[in-house]
Amino acid sequence: MRFGRQAEITPAFLNALGRACTTVVTDEESLVDASRDWWPLGIQWQYDDVVAARAAAVAAPSSSQEVADVLRVCSAYRVPVTTAGGRSGVNGGSVPVFGGVVLDTTGLAGIVDVDTVSLTVDVLPGTNGGAFERELRDRHGLTCGHWPQSIDISTVGGWLACRGAGQLSTRYGKIEDIVVGLEVALADGTLLRTGGAPRAAVGPDLTQLFVGSEGMLGVITGARLRAHPAPPTEWHAAWGFASFDAGLQACRRILQRGATPAVLRLYDAVEGDRNFQTGTHHVLLVLDEGDEHVVQATSAVVNEECAKATRLDDVLVPRWMEHRNDVSALHHLTEQGFVVDTMEVAAPWAALSTIYARCLTALREIDGMVAASAHQSHAYTDGACLYFTFAGLPERGDRESFYVGAWDAAQRAALDAGASLSHHHGVGLNRARFMRDALGARGMVLLQSLKDALDPVGVLNPGKLGLSSPFGEVRWP
């Protein structure tokens, strides 16, 4: 295996696992498939017929109690358990680096309850994102407003575990703003419920302890999310700016005046021309939806702040909407030998232009780099997310080292200039080596203490987030 030694699996453990969970599979094809996600490096390995990691069993529970029972058995036998839903993550977070069990949550699916007065929805973690939104709208006239690019292959539990963001987050917030409460299975088999009220002052917020924990503190088995009436009104427009910084400043002014358009995406000239054939323009796409009066007010603010920019064809926004979830180019380029990935970070407005310049410079200086570009994808009153895309064409035997070098250069440039480690893709395996730089030594000690307290034998998603593991060190990169 690619990452480290595999945990020992005994017949006694498999028997106990079978008693805890009615569906356990161990055939080779299922194990290999369940041990992969959408990490671009993992996709590259797949094309090279490399099985980087493989679980010894896949457990597919159909209830919260079965999840709890699986965790209890894994803790008792000291077998690692890696939780997976749609496996749409792009940082290797659901790859079972030490083998053991992949816990497949997709059997826990569906909307449990909808409170149309309070506008909350209770939903199970394995619910497919696209199916979830379609049912909310078709049966209840509601939306949660969380539309990640991966919506049709991701799950609600994955959104929460990785602290995800949807493409309409400027209006509706990230998933940590949408979640009201959780049910979580702990490593010892205990079921814990957190939150549930609109706001509370009952000590630290335990809900947020698990949001973004990527399955290493507990397994989410249920969630209560905020909902909104399905939007009756929509407005969109597009502008071209002479520089990326000018576009950033327009976005900042829009947000700081109190307008929150659902989509506020700024592409640099490279990405603008690649996607929309707009030449040297740095392209701003704006879309809003909701109550007619609110949308009108938002459009007025946006129009005022973009008055000095070039108005582009409004059809650019519908074009983006139609193709926004298409990631087929990743597979096509990988098949041709390219190394392609994206890196997203968040930072204050005051630092964004510097981060943009330094990260692109760091990427473009790498031998074999073909293209590097960026866009701003999620914006707030105090800052925004920058989303970098790079593509290189190294020699076949150098692709992994090229990938590691590109991430080292860009991520460290971003951190040194004041960015966060991640905005919404999470950490997983790929970013684990940067965690100490991001949190500091004391922060890592605190995170490790939380891990040790909630998972004393260390079986929950070991080898991720830069934490120590009883199964040894991860041999990557």
C-alpha beads as a LAMMPS data file, in Angstrom:
LAMMPS data file: protein, C-alpha beads

477 atoms
476 bonds

1 atom types
1 bond types

-500.0 500.0 xlo xhi
-500.0 500.0 ylo yhi
-500.0 500.0 zlo zhi

Masses

1 110.0

Atoms # bond

1 1 1 0.000 0.000 0.000
2 1 1 1.060 3.563 -0.654
3 1 1 0.780 5.268 2.745
4 1 1 1.766 2.972 5.598
5 1 1 1.269 -0.395 7.240
6 1 1 -2.225 -1.853 7.211
7 1 1 -4.094 -2.583 10.426
8 1 1 -4.464 -6.242 11.347
9 1 1 -7.937 -7.628 10.646
10 1 1 -8.914 -10.868 12.390
11 1 1 -11.809 -13.260 11.742
12 1 1 -13.088 -12.407 15.224
13 1 1 -13.271 -8.735 14.285
14 1 1 -15.102 -9.428 11.032
15 1 1 -17.609 -11.577 12.904
16 1 1 -18.192 -8.804 15.449
17 1 1 -18.523 -6.250 12.642
18 1 1 -21.104 -8.451 10.928
19 1 1 -23.138 -8.583 14.122
20 1 1 -22.963 -4.795 14.498
21 1 1 -23.932 -3.951 10.907
22 1 1 -26.265 -5.916 8.644
23 1 1 -24.392 -4.951 5.455
24 1 1 -20.666 -5.682 5.367
25 1 1 -18.867 -6.353 2.075
26 1 1 -15.343 -7.637 1.526
27 1 1 -15.083 -8.377 -2.198
28 1 1 -12.063 -6.891 -3.976
29 1 1 -13.909 -4.635 -6.427
30 1 1 -16.048 -3.030 -3.722
31 1 1 -13.061 -2.490 -1.444
32 1 1 -10.950 -0.794 -4.112
33 1 1 -13.805 1.454 -5.227
34 1 1 -14.739 2.467 -1.668
35 1 1 -11.119 3.352 -0.882
36 1 1 -10.928 6.226 -3.420
37 1 1 -12.277 9.732 -3.611
38 1 1 -11.932 12.672 -6.039
39 1 1 -8.447 13.696 -4.940
40 1 1 -6.774 14.573 -8.276
41 1 1 -3.610 12.725 -7.313
42 1 1 -5.716 9.686 -6.491
43 1 1 -7.382 9.941 -9.891
44 1 1 -3.915 9.989 -11.452
45 1 1 -2.987 6.843 -9.513
46 1 1 -6.198 5.223 -10.698
47 1 1 -5.236 5.826 -14.331
48 1 1 -1.857 4.278 -13.528
49 1 1 -3.596 1.199 -11.988
50 1 1 -2.138 2.029 -8.585
51 1 1 -4.217 1.049 -5.545
52 1 1 -2.861 3.515 -3.025
53 1 1 -4.963 2.260 -0.105
54 1 1 -7.576 -0.405 0.392
55 1 1 -9.997 -1.073 3.198
56 1 1 -10.390 -4.616 4.519
57 1 1 -14.177 -4.217 4.778
58 1 1 -16.946 -1.795 3.929
59 1 1 -19.709 -1.418 6.517
60 1 1 -22.920 0.179 5.257
61 1 1 -25.186 0.915 8.241
62 1 1 -28.844 1.786 7.833
63 1 1 -29.403 3.515 11.200
64 1 1 -27.661 5.728 13.720
65 1 1 -27.488 2.816 16.116
66 1 1 -25.691 0.672 13.566
67 1 1 -23.160 3.471 13.045
68 1 1 -22.603 3.630 16.798
69 1 1 -22.253 -0.159 16.994
70 1 1 -19.676 -0.210 14.177
71 1 1 -17.592 2.445 15.958
72 1 1 -17.837 0.571 19.236
73 1 1 -16.571 -2.633 17.606
74 1 1 -13.747 -0.843 15.780
75 1 1 -12.650 0.821 19.024
76 1 1 -12.746 -2.482 20.913
77 1 1 -10.599 -4.235 18.283
78 1 1 -8.480 -1.141 17.534
79 1 1 -9.300 -1.150 13.845
80 1 1 -9.267 2.169 11.930
81 1 1 -12.583 3.335 10.504
82 1 1 -12.820 5.928 7.745
83 1 1 -16.222 7.473 7.111
84 1 1 -17.292 8.109 3.530
85 1 1 -20.440 9.394 1.843
86 1 1 -20.359 10.466 -1.786
87 1 1 -16.523 10.461 -1.699
88 1 1 -16.478 13.777 -3.552
89 1 1 -13.639 15.185 -1.436
90 1 1 -10.537 16.413 -3.253
91 1 1 -7.881 16.073 -0.538
92 1 1 -7.866 12.329 0.142
93 1 1 -9.936 12.753 3.303
94 1 1 -11.895 9.526 2.833
95 1 1 -8.934 7.386 1.750
96 1 1 -8.342 4.646 4.389
97 1 1 -4.602 5.111 4.658
98 1 1 -4.188 2.314 7.235
99 1 1 -6.835 0.003 5.802
100 1 1 -9.470 -1.168 8.260
101 1 1 -13.112 -0.284 7.667
102 1 1 -14.730 2.219 5.347
103 1 1 -18.019 3.251 6.934
104 1 1 -20.389 4.041 4.051
105 1 1 -23.117 6.428 5.233
106 1 1 -25.173 6.472 2.026
107 1 1 -27.667 4.013 3.518
108 1 1 -28.698 6.728 5.988
109 1 1 -30.555 8.862 3.480
110 1 1 -33.641 11.013 3.317
111 1 1 -35.423 13.972 4.858
112 1 1 -36.775 13.078 8.282
113 1 1 -38.845 16.163 9.094
114 1 1 -39.559 19.666 7.800
115 1 1 -40.722 22.511 10.061
116 1 1 -42.339 24.936 7.623
117 1 1 -43.005 27.474 10.384
118 1 1 -39.490 27.593 11.839
119 1 1 -37.937 26.839 8.425
120 1 1 -35.721 23.974 9.516
121 1 1 -35.220 20.541 8.033
122 1 1 -33.957 17.356 9.692
123 1 1 -31.975 15.221 7.266
124 1 1 -29.827 12.089 7.364
125 1 1 -26.104 12.364 6.517
126 1 1 -25.991 10.047 3.512
127 1 1 -28.601 12.043 1.605
128 1 1 -27.421 12.977 -1.873
129 1 1 -27.189 16.758 -2.250
130 1 1 -29.077 17.049 -5.514
131 1 1 -31.867 14.747 -4.374
132 1 1 -32.105 16.695 -1.118
133 1 1 -32.590 20.060 -2.823
134 1 1 -35.049 18.659 -5.386
135 1 1 -37.256 17.175 -2.676
136 1 1 -37.104 20.346 -0.594
137 1 1 -38.237 22.463 -3.531
138 1 1 -40.742 20.074 -5.131
139 1 1 -42.505 18.930 -1.973
140 1 1 -42.005 21.818 0.431
141 1 1 -41.230 24.933 -1.620
142 1 1 -37.958 25.424 0.302
143 1 1 -34.213 25.508 -0.241
144 1 1 -31.200 25.310 2.050
145 1 1 -29.217 27.307 -0.494
146 1 1 -26.179 25.039 -0.342
147 1 1 -25.089 24.334 -3.920
148 1 1 -21.506 23.028 -4.095
149 1 1 -20.080 22.089 -7.473
150 1 1 -20.221 18.485 -6.255
151 1 1 -23.922 18.646 -5.333
152 1 1 -24.941 15.662 -7.455
153 1 1 -22.224 13.369 -6.057
154 1 1 -21.830 14.686 -2.503
155 1 1 -23.849 14.095 0.669
156 1 1 -25.162 16.318 3.440
157 1 1 -22.862 14.625 5.947
158 1 1 -19.870 15.306 3.716
159 1 1 -20.778 18.985 3.479
160 1 1 -20.768 19.179 7.266
161 1 1 -17.700 17.023 7.871
162 1 1 -15.570 19.155 5.535
163 1 1 -17.114 22.548 6.379
164 1 1 -18.174 23.014 2.785
165 1 1 -19.372 26.020 0.811
166 1 1 -21.984 26.245 -1.907
167 1 1 -21.839 28.476 -4.955
168 1 1 -24.598 30.677 -3.501
169 1 1 -22.885 31.097 -0.134
170 1 1 -22.753 34.902 -0.245
171 1 1 -26.536 34.841 0.172
172 1 1 -27.085 31.697 2.253
173 1 1 -23.777 31.213 4.075
174 1 1 -21.447 28.242 4.272
175 1 1 -22.637 24.985 5.794
176 1 1 -21.500 26.069 9.271
177 1 1 -23.954 28.992 8.986
178 1 1 -26.761 26.707 7.792
179 1 1 -26.472 23.939 10.403
180 1 1 -28.605 24.220 13.564
181 1 1 -27.790 20.960 15.315
182 1 1 -26.329 17.480 14.894
183 1 1 -26.563 13.907 16.006
184 1 1 -23.074 12.386 16.238
185 1 1 -21.841 8.865 16.971
186 1 1 -18.691 8.901 19.101
187 1 1 -15.866 6.396 18.971
188 1 1 -17.123 4.496 22.021
189 1 1 -20.563 3.968 20.477
190 1 1 -22.283 6.830 22.288
191 1 1 -24.845 8.904 20.382
192 1 1 -24.632 12.630 21.120
193 1 1 -27.092 15.385 20.146
194 1 1 -25.951 18.980 19.869
195 1 1 -27.632 22.315 19.266
196 1 1 -31.154 22.476 17.871
197 1 1 -32.107 26.022 18.912
198 1 1 -31.726 29.167 16.755
199 1 1 -29.044 30.505 19.107
200 1 1 -27.754 29.437 22.515
201 1 1 -25.326 30.423 25.258
202 1 1 -24.697 27.047 26.862
203 1 1 -20.949 26.931 26.938
204 1 1 -18.924 26.272 23.773
205 1 1 -20.899 25.357 20.666
206 1 1 -20.519 21.593 20.415
207 1 1 -22.142 21.543 16.988
208 1 1 -19.266 23.531 15.524
209 1 1 -16.784 21.170 17.186
210 1 1 -17.845 18.448 14.758
211 1 1 -18.486 20.609 11.682
212 1 1 -15.234 20.446 9.746
213 1 1 -13.719 17.664 11.875
214 1 1 -13.590 15.354 8.831
215 1 1 -14.689 12.256 10.719
216 1 1 -11.804 12.251 13.188
217 1 1 -13.832 13.281 16.256
218 1 1 -17.103 11.481 15.542
219 1 1 -19.453 10.424 12.764
220 1 1 -22.406 12.666 11.895
221 1 1 -25.607 10.591 11.849
222 1 1 -28.199 13.368 11.540
223 1 1 -28.448 17.116 11.023
224 1 1 -30.905 19.969 11.395
225 1 1 -30.405 22.679 8.769
226 1 1 -31.879 26.115 8.177
227 1 1 -34.106 26.486 5.120
228 1 1 -35.550 29.391 3.120
229 1 1 -38.568 29.821 0.892
230 1 1 -37.754 28.894 -2.695
231 1 1 -36.769 32.198 -4.343
232 1 1 -39.525 33.798 -6.457
233 1 1 -37.275 36.380 -8.136
234 1 1 -33.896 36.199 -9.870
235 1 1 -31.573 38.826 -11.376
236 1 1 -28.142 38.511 -12.957
237 1 1 -25.510 40.600 -14.730
238 1 1 -21.845 40.544 -15.757
239 1 1 -19.044 43.147 -15.888
240 1 1 -15.479 43.370 -17.104
241 1 1 -12.742 45.081 -15.037
242 1 1 -9.346 46.337 -16.143
243 1 1 -7.571 44.538 -13.293
244 1 1 -8.267 41.756 -10.825
245 1 1 -7.721 44.156 -7.934
246 1 1 -10.334 46.584 -9.305
247 1 1 -12.831 43.746 -9.395
248 1 1 -11.944 42.724 -5.846
249 1 1 -12.504 46.257 -4.594
250 1 1 -15.928 46.395 -6.262
251 1 1 -16.875 43.120 -4.556
252 1 1 -15.668 44.462 -1.215
253 1 1 -17.723 47.651 -1.532
254 1 1 -20.845 45.685 -2.484
255 1 1 -20.575 43.450 0.574
256 1 1 -19.643 46.243 2.964
257 1 1 -22.689 48.238 1.895
258 1 1 -24.832 45.339 3.093
259 1 1 -25.756 43.729 -0.230
260 1 1 -25.379 39.945 -0.343
261 1 1 -25.966 38.686 -3.878
262 1 1 -26.156 34.905 -4.009
263 1 1 -23.311 34.735 -6.540
264 1 1 -20.427 37.195 -6.671
265 1 1 -17.678 35.498 -8.711
266 1 1 -14.680 37.348 -10.088
267 1 1 -12.509 35.587 -12.685
268 1 1 -9.078 36.864 -13.599
269 1 1 -8.477 37.535 -17.292
270 1 1 -6.997 34.086 -17.908
271 1 1 -10.020 32.259 -16.519
272 1 1 -12.448 34.796 -17.932
273 1 1 -11.188 34.282 -21.464
274 1 1 -10.921 30.514 -21.048
275 1 1 -14.519 30.220 -19.839
276 1 1 -16.267 33.106 -21.585
277 1 1 -13.964 34.331 -24.390
278 1 1 -13.841 37.830 -22.886
279 1 1 -10.285 38.781 -23.831
280 1 1 -8.412 40.894 -21.306
281 1 1 -11.415 41.580 -19.067
282 1 1 -11.384 40.369 -15.468
283 1 1 -14.939 39.065 -15.368
284 1 1 -17.435 39.568 -12.536
285 1 1 -20.589 37.432 -12.549
286 1 1 -23.423 38.467 -10.241
287 1 1 -26.640 36.582 -9.554
288 1 1 -29.206 37.191 -6.861
289 1 1 -32.416 35.421 -5.895
290 1 1 -35.071 35.848 -3.244
291 1 1 -37.792 38.330 -2.339
292 1 1 -38.370 40.822 -5.156
293 1 1 -37.698 43.894 -3.013
294 1 1 -34.494 42.472 -1.585
295 1 1 -33.251 41.514 -5.044
296 1 1 -34.048 44.984 -6.371
297 1 1 -32.086 46.605 -3.555
298 1 1 -29.126 44.296 -4.153
299 1 1 -29.116 44.991 -7.888
300 1 1 -29.130 48.729 -7.231
301 1 1 -26.024 48.495 -5.024
302 1 1 -24.227 46.238 -7.503
303 1 1 -25.015 48.506 -10.444
304 1 1 -23.695 51.552 -8.580
305 1 1 -20.461 49.869 -7.529
306 1 1 -19.807 48.484 -11.026
307 1 1 -20.716 51.678 -12.881
308 1 1 -17.142 52.324 -14.047
309 1 1 -16.649 48.759 -15.316
310 1 1 -17.620 47.463 -18.750
311 1 1 -21.048 45.867 -18.867
312 1 1 -20.751 42.441 -20.487
313 1 1 -23.398 40.264 -22.079
314 1 1 -25.870 39.048 -19.439
315 1 1 -25.837 35.629 -21.099
316 1 1 -22.503 34.900 -19.363
317 1 1 -24.277 34.107 -16.096
318 1 1 -26.698 31.562 -17.608
319 1 1 -23.736 30.022 -19.444
320 1 1 -21.911 29.634 -16.152
321 1 1 -25.027 28.206 -14.463
322 1 1 -25.399 25.606 -17.199
323 1 1 -21.810 24.359 -17.020
324 1 1 -20.789 25.187 -13.447
325 1 1 -20.725 21.569 -12.225
326 1 1 -18.929 20.073 -15.229
327 1 1 -15.549 18.691 -14.135
328 1 1 -15.013 16.370 -17.097
329 1 1 -11.947 18.376 -18.141
330 1 1 -10.069 17.013 -15.092
331 1 1 -10.297 13.433 -16.359
332 1 1 -9.582 14.439 -19.948
333 1 1 -6.418 16.330 -19.001
334 1 1 -5.265 13.614 -16.602
335 1 1 -5.605 11.030 -19.368
336 1 1 -3.321 13.223 -21.507
337 1 1 -0.636 13.308 -18.823
338 1 1 -1.368 16.721 -17.308
339 1 1 -1.265 17.328 -13.564
340 1 1 -4.252 19.494 -12.654
341 1 1 -5.676 20.677 -9.348
342 1 1 -7.280 23.573 -7.508
343 1 1 -6.384 25.249 -4.226
344 1 1 -8.767 27.524 -2.360
345 1 1 -7.931 29.784 0.584
346 1 1 -9.652 32.605 2.442
347 1 1 -8.156 35.906 3.582
348 1 1 -9.053 39.469 4.596
349 1 1 -9.709 41.949 1.800
350 1 1 -6.511 43.785 2.659
351 1 1 -4.399 40.726 1.841
352 1 1 -6.193 39.292 -1.192
353 1 1 -4.317 41.129 -3.956
354 1 1 -0.943 40.178 -2.453
355 1 1 -1.989 36.543 -2.070
356 1 1 -3.273 36.473 -5.644
357 1 1 0.028 37.773 -7.021
358 1 1 2.336 35.664 -4.843
359 1 1 0.523 32.369 -5.392
360 1 1 0.383 32.798 -9.153
361 1 1 4.063 33.744 -9.240
362 1 1 4.967 30.699 -7.144
363 1 1 3.032 28.386 -9.447
364 1 1 4.243 29.895 -12.714
365 1 1 7.896 29.596 -11.675
366 1 1 7.660 25.787 -11.461
367 1 1 9.278 23.918 -14.349
368 1 1 6.614 22.262 -16.463
369 1 1 3.775 24.531 -15.361
370 1 1 1.508 25.263 -18.322
371 1 1 -1.193 27.445 -16.768
372 1 1 -2.058 29.057 -13.443
373 1 1 -5.061 31.286 -12.794
374 1 1 -7.548 32.273 -10.112
375 1 1 -11.007 33.509 -9.295
376 1 1 -12.778 34.876 -6.238
377 1 1 -15.680 32.569 -5.456
378 1 1 -17.170 33.398 -2.028
379 1 1 -17.223 36.841 -0.435
380 1 1 -17.960 38.331 2.991
381 1 1 -17.778 41.752 4.617
382 1 1 -14.278 41.066 5.960
383 1 1 -12.729 39.040 3.136
384 1 1 -13.190 36.413 0.471
385 1 1 -12.088 33.091 -0.948
386 1 1 -9.483 32.902 -3.691
387 1 1 -9.616 29.755 -5.805
388 1 1 -6.450 28.885 -7.739
389 1 1 -6.267 26.456 -10.653
390 1 1 -3.018 25.042 -12.049
391 1 1 -2.060 22.631 -14.827
392 1 1 1.367 21.235 -15.630
393 1 1 2.849 18.725 -18.046
394 1 1 5.867 17.120 -16.374
395 1 1 7.577 13.930 -17.468
396 1 1 5.456 10.854 -16.715
397 1 1 7.700 9.668 -13.903
398 1 1 7.755 13.130 -12.313
399 1 1 4.009 13.743 -12.022
400 1 1 3.700 13.059 -8.309
401 1 1 6.752 15.134 -7.408
402 1 1 5.437 17.934 -9.640
403 1 1 2.086 17.788 -7.845
404 1 1 3.703 17.926 -4.405
405 1 1 5.974 20.775 -5.474
406 1 1 3.107 22.829 -6.852
407 1 1 1.130 22.456 -3.637
408 1 1 4.166 23.251 -1.491
409 1 1 4.866 26.426 -3.462
410 1 1 1.328 27.763 -3.666
411 1 1 0.077 26.782 -0.216
412 1 1 3.116 28.153 1.590
413 1 1 2.964 31.366 -0.423
414 1 1 -0.665 31.773 0.609
415 1 1 0.001 31.050 4.290
416 1 1 2.993 33.393 4.379
417 1 1 0.837 36.190 2.946
418 1 1 -1.912 35.782 5.557
419 1 1 -4.365 33.305 4.053
420 1 1 -6.152 30.459 5.785
421 1 1 -5.156 26.904 4.949
422 1 1 -8.516 26.129 3.360
423 1 1 -11.856 27.815 2.746
424 1 1 -14.118 24.842 1.993
425 1 1 -12.234 21.841 0.598
426 1 1 -10.869 20.864 3.995
427 1 1 -7.543 19.249 4.886
428 1 1 -7.702 15.481 4.572
429 1 1 -4.399 13.897 3.629
430 1 1 -3.175 16.337 1.003
431 1 1 -3.003 19.382 3.276
432 1 1 -2.048 17.583 6.483
433 1 1 1.598 18.647 6.243
434 1 1 0.599 22.324 6.421
435 1 1 -1.546 22.055 9.567
436 1 1 1.194 23.062 12.011
437 1 1 1.912 26.178 9.941
438 1 1 -1.793 27.027 9.891
439 1 1 -2.697 26.369 13.555
440 1 1 0.659 26.797 15.266
441 1 1 2.222 24.396 17.757
442 1 1 -0.239 25.203 20.547
443 1 1 -3.196 24.890 18.207
444 1 1 -2.060 21.430 17.133
445 1 1 -1.640 20.380 20.768
446 1 1 -5.204 21.484 21.473
447 1 1 -6.563 19.662 18.418
448 1 1 -4.673 16.515 19.373
449 1 1 -6.071 16.774 22.918
450 1 1 -9.622 16.929 21.541
451 1 1 -8.886 13.909 19.374
452 1 1 -7.462 11.944 22.284
453 1 1 -10.406 12.815 24.541
454 1 1 -13.133 11.838 22.065
455 1 1 -11.267 8.969 20.376
456 1 1 -8.830 7.614 22.970
457 1 1 -7.715 4.619 20.897
458 1 1 -7.369 6.725 17.747
459 1 1 -9.483 4.712 15.301
460 1 1 -11.447 7.560 13.662
461 1 1 -9.970 8.553 10.284
462 1 1 -6.354 8.220 11.421
463 1 1 -3.515 9.754 9.429
464 1 1 -5.407 12.917 8.499
465 1 1 -5.228 16.597 9.538
466 1 1 -1.594 16.227 10.598
467 1 1 -2.473 14.425 13.831
468 1 1 -0.523 11.557 15.371
469 1 1 -1.851 8.045 14.885
470 1 1 -1.432 4.782 16.824
471 1 1 -1.119 3.022 13.454
472 1 1 2.124 4.790 12.580
473 1 1 3.176 7.672 10.394
474 1 1 1.722 8.290 6.962
475 1 1 4.419 7.791 4.323
476 1 1 3.369 10.634 2.052
477 1 1 4.507 12.856 0.466

Bonds

1 1 1 2
2 1 2 3
3 1 3 4
4 1 4 5
5 1 5 6
6 1 6 7
7 1 7 8
8 1 8 9
9 1 9 10
10 1 10 11
11 1 11 12
12 1 12 13
13 1 13 14
14 1 14 15
15 1 15 16
16 1 16 17
17 1 17 18
18 1 18 19
19 1 19 20
20 1 20 21
21 1 21 22
22 1 22 23
23 1 23 24
24 1 24 25
25 1 25 26
26 1 26 27
27 1 27 28
28 1 28 29
29 1 29 30
30 1 30 31
31 1 31 32
32 1 32 33
33 1 33 34
34 1 34 35
35 1 35 36
36 1 36 37
37 1 37 38
38 1 38 39
39 1 39 40
40 1 40 41
41 1 41 42
42 1 42 43
43 1 43 44
44 1 44 45
45 1 45 46
46 1 46 47
47 1 47 48
48 1 48 49
49 1 49 50
50 1 50 51
51 1 51 52
52 1 52 53
53 1 53 54
54 1 54 55
55 1 55 56
56 1 56 57
57 1 57 58
58 1 58 59
59 1 59 60
60 1 60 61
61 1 61 62
62 1 62 63
63 1 63 64
64 1 64 65
65 1 65 66
66 1 66 67
67 1 67 68
68 1 68 69
69 1 69 70
70 1 70 71
71 1 71 72
72 1 72 73
73 1 73 74
74 1 74 75
75 1 75 76
76 1 76 77
77 1 77 78
78 1 78 79
79 1 79 80
80 1 80 81
81 1 81 82
82 1 82 83
83 1 83 84
84 1 84 85
85 1 85 86
86 1 86 87
87 1 87 88
88 1 88 89
89 1 89 90
90 1 90 91
91 1 91 92
92 1 92 93
93 1 93 94
94 1 94 95
95 1 95 96
96 1 96 97
97 1 97 98
98 1 98 99
99 1 99 100
100 1 100 101
101 1 101 102
102 1 102 103
103 1 103 104
104 1 104 105
105 1 105 106
106 1 106 107
107 1 107 108
108 1 108 109
109 1 109 110
110 1 110 111
111 1 111 112
112 1 112 113
113 1 113 114
114 1 114 115
115 1 115 116
116 1 116 117
117 1 117 118
118 1 118 119
119 1 119 120
120 1 120 121
121 1 121 122
122 1 122 123
123 1 123 124
124 1 124 125
125 1 125 126
126 1 126 127
127 1 127 128
128 1 128 129
129 1 129 130
130 1 130 131
131 1 131 132
132 1 132 133
133 1 133 134
134 1 134 135
135 1 135 136
136 1 136 137
137 1 137 138
138 1 138 139
139 1 139 140
140 1 140 141
141 1 141 142
142 1 142 143
143 1 143 144
144 1 144 145
145 1 145 146
146 1 146 147
147 1 147 148
148 1 148 149
149 1 149 150
150 1 150 151
151 1 151 152
152 1 152 153
153 1 153 154
154 1 154 155
155 1 155 156
156 1 156 157
157 1 157 158
158 1 158 159
159 1 159 160
160 1 160 161
161 1 161 162
162 1 162 163
163 1 163 164
164 1 164 165
165 1 165 166
166 1 166 167
167 1 167 168
168 1 168 169
169 1 169 170
170 1 170 171
171 1 171 172
172 1 172 173
173 1 173 174
174 1 174 175
175 1 175 176
176 1 176 177
177 1 177 178
178 1 178 179
179 1 179 180
180 1 180 181
181 1 181 182
182 1 182 183
183 1 183 184
184 1 184 185
185 1 185 186
186 1 186 187
187 1 187 188
188 1 188 189
189 1 189 190
190 1 190 191
191 1 191 192
192 1 192 193
193 1 193 194
194 1 194 195
195 1 195 196
196 1 196 197
197 1 197 198
198 1 198 199
199 1 199 200
200 1 200 201
201 1 201 202
202 1 202 203
203 1 203 204
204 1 204 205
205 1 205 206
206 1 206 207
207 1 207 208
208 1 208 209
209 1 209 210
210 1 210 211
211 1 211 212
212 1 212 213
213 1 213 214
214 1 214 215
215 1 215 216
216 1 216 217
217 1 217 218
218 1 218 219
219 1 219 220
220 1 220 221
221 1 221 222
222 1 222 223
223 1 223 224
224 1 224 225
225 1 225 226
226 1 226 227
227 1 227 228
228 1 228 229
229 1 229 230
230 1 230 231
231 1 231 232
232 1 232 233
233 1 233 234
234 1 234 235
235 1 235 236
236 1 236 237
237 1 237 238
238 1 238 239
239 1 239 240
240 1 240 241
241 1 241 242
242 1 242 243
243 1 243 244
244 1 244 245
245 1 245 246
246 1 246 247
247 1 247 248
248 1 248 249
249 1 249 250
250 1 250 251
251 1 251 252
252 1 252 253
253 1 253 254
254 1 254 255
255 1 255 256
256 1 256 257
257 1 257 258
258 1 258 259
259 1 259 260
260 1 260 261
261 1 261 262
262 1 262 263
263 1 263 264
264 1 264 265
265 1 265 266
266 1 266 267
267 1 267 268
268 1 268 269
269 1 269 270
270 1 270 271
271 1 271 272
272 1 272 273
273 1 273 274
274 1 274 275
275 1 275 276
276 1 276 277
277 1 277 278
278 1 278 279
279 1 279 280
280 1 280 281
281 1 281 282
282 1 282 283
283 1 283 284
284 1 284 285
285 1 285 286
286 1 286 287
287 1 287 288
288 1 288 289
289 1 289 290
290 1 290 291
291 1 291 292
292 1 292 293
293 1 293 294
294 1 294 295
295 1 295 296
296 1 296 297
297 1 297 298
298 1 298 299
299 1 299 300
300 1 300 301
301 1 301 302
302 1 302 303
303 1 303 304
304 1 304 305
305 1 305 306
306 1 306 307
307 1 307 308
308 1 308 309
309 1 309 310
310 1 310 311
311 1 311 312
312 1 312 313
313 1 313 314
314 1 314 315
315 1 315 316
316 1 316 317
317 1 317 318
318 1 318 319
319 1 319 320
320 1 320 321
321 1 321 322
322 1 322 323
323 1 323 324
324 1 324 325
325 1 325 326
326 1 326 327
327 1 327 328
328 1 328 329
329 1 329 330
330 1 330 331
331 1 331 332
332 1 332 333
333 1 333 334
334 1 334 335
335 1 335 336
336 1 336 337
337 1 337 338
338 1 338 339
339 1 339 340
340 1 340 341
341 1 341 342
342 1 342 343
343 1 343 344
344 1 344 345
345 1 345 346
346 1 346 347
347 1 347 348
348 1 348 349
349 1 349 350
350 1 350 351
351 1 351 352
352 1 352 353
353 1 353 354
354 1 354 355
355 1 355 356
356 1 356 357
357 1 357 358
358 1 358 359
359 1 359 360
360 1 360 361
361 1 361 362
362 1 362 363
363 1 363 364
364 1 364 365
365 1 365 366
366 1 366 367
367 1 367 368
368 1 368 369
369 1 369 370
370 1 370 371
371 1 371 372
372 1 372 373
373 1 373 374
374 1 374 375
375 1 375 376
376 1 376 377
377 1 377 378
378 1 378 379
379 1 379 380
380 1 380 381
381 1 381 382
382 1 382 383
383 1 383 384
384 1 384 385
385 1 385 386
386 1 386 387
387 1 387 388
388 1 388 389
389 1 389 390
390 1 390 391
391 1 391 392
392 1 392 393
393 1 393 394
394 1 394 395
395 1 395 396
396 1 396 397
397 1 397 398
398 1 398 399
399 1 399 400
400 1 400 401
401 1 401 402
402 1 402 403
403 1 403 404
404 1 404 405
405 1 405 406
406 1 406 407
407 1 407 408
408 1 408 409
409 1 409 410
410 1 410 411
411 1 411 412
412 1 412 413
413 1 413 414
414 1 414 415
415 1 415 416
416 1 416 417
417 1 417 418
418 1 418 419
419 1 419 420
420 1 420 421
421 1 421 422
422 1 422 423
423 1 423 424
424 1 424 425
425 1 425 426
426 1 426 427
427 1 427 428
428 1 428 429
429 1 429 430
430 1 430 431
431 1 431 432
432 1 432 433
433 1 433 434
434 1 434 435
435 1 435 436
436 1 436 437
437 1 437 438
438 1 438 439
439 1 439 440
440 1 440 441
441 1 441 442
442 1 442 443
443 1 443 444
444 1 444 445
445 1 445 446
446 1 446 447
447 1 447 448
448 1 448 449
449 1 449 450
450 1 450 451
451 1 451 452
452 1 452 453
453 1 453 454
454 1 454 455
455 1 455 456
456 1 456 457
457 1 457 458
458 1 458 459
459 1 459 460
460 1 460 461
461 1 461 462
462 1 462 463
463 1 463 464
464 1 464 465
465 1 465 466
466 1 466 467
467 1 467 468
468 1 468 469
469 1 469 470
470 1 470 471
471 1 471 472
472 1 472 473
473 1 473 474
474 1 474 475
475 1 475 476
476 1 476 477
